[in-house]
Amino acid sequence: MRRLVFLLFVCLLALGAGRAAAAPAPYDGEASRSSVFRLLPALPFPLGFDLSTLGVSDAELATVGLVGAGTTSAGDGPNMRTVDDDGADCPNAAYTSIQAAVAASGPGDRVKVCPGVYREQVTISSGQNGLVLFSQVPRAAVIKAPLVMLDPGDIVRVNGAENVGIRHFTISGPLPDHLFCSLFVRTGVRVDGGGSAKVWGTTSPRSGA
């Protein structure tokens, strides 16, 4: 009988020590739910359990995190829009025209132009402050004057936008003779309407202000 009582006493001591070891530390204001979960025993899943039922649903995940920022929403800046005339250099480019990418951009966005010849006029308008237009490979993206140019007849025009960046392009003519085609002097790059721009690493037939 004494032996049975002794064994029972030893078991009670062992059980008390185990509980003391497993007790969580006092809350200090920095604990998280994960620190509580670590105290719970890990139970194995039964065979055939569908693991896809665990976790958070896609619908719930869609409601968390940053909302609105993306490659197609103007004004979130900085967004990156990629342009490639033929898809050979940048297969994932969403635009084949520089002007289309610029038109879709908001303040502070960036337009990356992959190598190619882009026969078009590009206008960066008021409200697109801080937009950066750059050639992916220095001087490998050529903005070339189209056969028919719209007045005021500039290949690249910054009209009212401030702090615009234009870098590493080749801007090419020939520019039509303004005496016969327009009342305006045609330029490779023009900044007007109170706008401002930094142009560097770019070859242009002429600059106007």
C-alpha positions as CSV (number, residue, x, y, z in Angstrom):
1,M,0.0,0.0,0.0
2,R,2.8,2.4,0.9
3,R,4.5,1.6,-2.4
4,L,1.3,2.5,-4.3
5,V,1.0,5.8,-2.4
6,F,4.6,6.6,-3.1
7,L,4.2,5.9,-6.9
8,L,1.1,8.1,-6.9
9,F,3.0,10.9,-5.2
10,V,5.8,10.7,-7.7
11,C,3.3,10.8,-10.6
12,L,1.6,13.9,-9.2
13,L,5.0,15.7,-8.8
14,A,5.9,14.8,-12.4
15,L,2.6,16.1,-13.7
16,G,3.0,19.4,-11.7
17,A,6.5,19.9,-13.1
18,G,5.2,19.3,-16.7
19,R,2.5,21.8,-16.3
20,A,4.9,24.4,-14.9
21,A,7.2,23.9,-17.9
22,A,4.4,24.3,-20.4
23,A,2.9,27.4,-18.8
24,P,3.3,30.5,-21.1
25,A,5.4,33.4,-19.9
26,P,3.5,36.4,-18.4
27,Y,2.1,38.7,-21.1
28,D,4.4,41.7,-21.6
29,G,2.5,43.6,-24.2
30,E,4.5,42.2,-27.2
31,A,3.0,38.7,-27.5
32,S,1.1,37.7,-30.6
33,R,-1.4,35.1,-31.5
34,S,1.3,33.0,-33.1
35,S,3.2,32.8,-29.8
36,V,0.0,31.2,-28.3
37,F,-0.4,28.8,-31.2
38,R,3.1,27.4,-30.6
39,L,1.9,26.0,-27.3
40,L,-0.8,23.9,-28.9
41,P,0.1,20.3,-29.8
42,A,0.6,19.5,-33.5
43,L,-1.9,16.8,-34.5
44,P,-1.3,14.9,-37.7
45,F,-3.9,15.1,-40.5
46,P,-5.8,11.9,-41.2
47,L,-5.1,10.2,-44.5
48,G,-7.2,11.7,-47.3
49,F,-7.6,15.1,-45.6
50,D,-8.1,17.8,-48.2
51,L,-5.4,20.4,-47.5
52,S,-7.0,22.9,-49.9
53,T,-9.6,23.6,-47.3
54,L,-7.0,25.2,-45.0
55,G,-5.8,28.8,-45.1
56,V,-7.5,32.0,-46.3
57,S,-9.7,32.1,-49.4
58,D,-8.7,34.0,-52.6
59,A,-11.7,36.3,-52.0
60,E,-10.5,37.3,-48.6
61,L,-6.9,37.8,-49.8
62,A,-8.2,40.2,-52.5
63,T,-9.4,42.6,-49.8
64,V,-6.0,43.1,-48.1
65,G,-2.8,44.8,-49.1
66,L,-2.3,47.8,-51.4
67,V,-5.3,48.5,-53.6
68,G,-5.2,50.5,-56.8
69,A,-1.5,50.3,-57.7
70,G,-0.9,48.5,-61.0
71,T,0.6,48.8,-64.5
72,T,-2.6,50.0,-66.1
73,S,-3.9,52.5,-63.6
74,A,-2.8,56.1,-64.2
75,G,-1.8,58.4,-61.4
76,D,-0.6,55.8,-58.9
77,G,3.2,56.5,-59.7
78,P,5.5,55.2,-60.1
79,N,4.1,52.7,-62.5
80,M,6.3,51.2,-65.3
81,R,4.8,51.0,-68.8
82,T,6.9,49.1,-71.4
83,V,6.8,49.9,-75.1
84,D,8.1,47.7,-77.9
85,D,7.3,48.3,-81.6
86,D,7.5,44.6,-82.7
87,G,7.6,42.6,-79.4
88,A,11.0,41.2,-80.3
89,D,13.0,42.8,-77.5
90,C,10.4,43.0,-74.8
91,P,7.8,40.3,-75.4
92,N,5.7,41.3,-72.4
93,A,5.4,45.0,-73.5
94,A,1.8,46.2,-73.2
95,Y,2.3,49.0,-75.8
96,T,3.6,49.4,-79.3
97,S,3.4,53.2,-79.4
98,I,5.2,55.6,-77.1
99,Q,2.4,58.1,-77.2
100,A,-0.1,55.4,-76.1
101,A,2.0,54.5,-73.1
102,V,2.4,58.2,-72.2
103,A,-1.3,58.9,-72.5
104,A,-2.0,56.1,-70.1
105,S,0.5,57.4,-67.5
106,G,0.0,59.7,-64.5
107,P,2.4,61.8,-62.5
108,G,5.6,60.2,-61.5
109,D,5.1,57.2,-63.8
110,R,7.9,55.7,-66.0
111,V,7.8,54.7,-69.6
112,K,10.5,52.3,-70.8
113,V,11.0,52.1,-74.5
114,C,12.7,49.0,-76.0
115,P,14.9,49.1,-79.1
116,G,13.2,50.0,-82.3
117,V,12.1,52.8,-84.6
118,Y,9.0,54.7,-83.5
119,R,7.7,57.0,-86.2
120,E,5.4,59.2,-84.2
121,Q,5.1,62.4,-82.3
122,V,5.1,62.3,-78.5
123,T,3.4,64.9,-76.2
124,I,3.7,64.9,-72.4
125,S,0.9,67.1,-71.2
126,S,0.2,69.3,-68.2
127,G,-0.6,67.1,-65.1
128,Q,2.0,64.4,-65.9
129,N,4.6,66.0,-63.7
130,G,7.6,63.9,-62.9
131,L,7.0,61.4,-65.7
132,V,10.2,59.7,-66.9
133,L,10.6,58.6,-70.5
134,F,13.7,56.5,-71.2
135,S,15.3,54.1,-73.7
136,Q,16.0,50.7,-72.3
137,V,19.2,50.5,-74.3
138,P,21.0,53.9,-74.7
139,R,20.1,55.4,-78.1
140,A,18.7,52.1,-79.4
141,A,15.1,53.5,-79.3
142,V,14.6,56.0,-82.1
143,I,11.8,58.5,-82.1
144,K,11.5,59.5,-85.8
145,A,9.5,62.3,-87.3
146,P,6.4,60.9,-89.1
147,L,5.7,61.7,-92.7
148,V,2.8,63.9,-91.7
149,M,3.3,66.0,-88.6
150,L,0.7,67.8,-86.5
151,D,1.3,71.4,-85.4
152,P,3.2,72.8,-83.7
153,G,5.4,70.1,-85.4
154,D,7.7,68.8,-82.7
155,I,8.8,65.2,-82.4
156,V,8.8,65.3,-78.6
157,R,6.9,68.0,-76.8
158,V,6.7,68.7,-73.1
159,N,3.6,70.9,-72.9
160,G,3.0,72.2,-69.3
161,A,4.3,69.1,-67.4
162,E,7.0,69.8,-64.9
163,N,10.1,67.9,-63.9
164,V,9.9,65.5,-66.9
165,G,12.8,63.2,-67.6
166,I,13.8,62.2,-71.2
167,R,16.9,60.1,-71.5
168,H,19.0,58.1,-73.9
169,F,16.9,58.4,-77.0
170,T,17.8,59.0,-80.6
171,I,15.4,61.6,-81.9
172,S,15.5,61.8,-85.7
173,G,14.2,63.8,-88.6
174,P,14.1,64.9,-91.3
175,L,11.9,67.7,-90.2
176,P,9.7,69.2,-92.9
177,D,10.5,72.7,-94.0
178,H,8.4,74.9,-91.7
179,L,8.1,77.7,-94.3
180,F,5.9,75.5,-96.4
181,C,4.2,73.2,-93.9
182,S,3.5,75.2,-90.8
183,L,3.7,78.6,-89.1
184,F,5.7,77.0,-86.3
185,V,9.4,76.2,-86.1
186,R,9.7,72.4,-85.9
187,T,12.0,70.9,-83.3
188,G,13.2,67.6,-82.0
189,V,12.4,68.4,-78.4
190,R,10.3,71.4,-77.3
191,V,9.4,72.4,-73.7
192,D,6.6,75.0,-73.5
193,G,3.5,75.9,-71.6
194,G,5.4,76.6,-68.4
195,G,6.7,73.0,-68.3
196,S,10.2,71.8,-67.4
197,A,12.3,68.8,-68.4
198,K,15.7,67.3,-68.0
199,V,17.0,65.8,-71.3
200,W,20.2,63.8,-71.2
201,G,22.0,61.2,-73.2
202,T,19.7,62.1,-76.1
203,T,20.6,63.0,-79.7
204,S,18.1,65.4,-81.3
205,P,18.1,67.5,-84.5
206,R,17.2,70.7,-82.6
207,S,15.7,71.9,-79.3
208,G,13.2,74.6,-78.7
209,A,11.8,76.3,-75.6
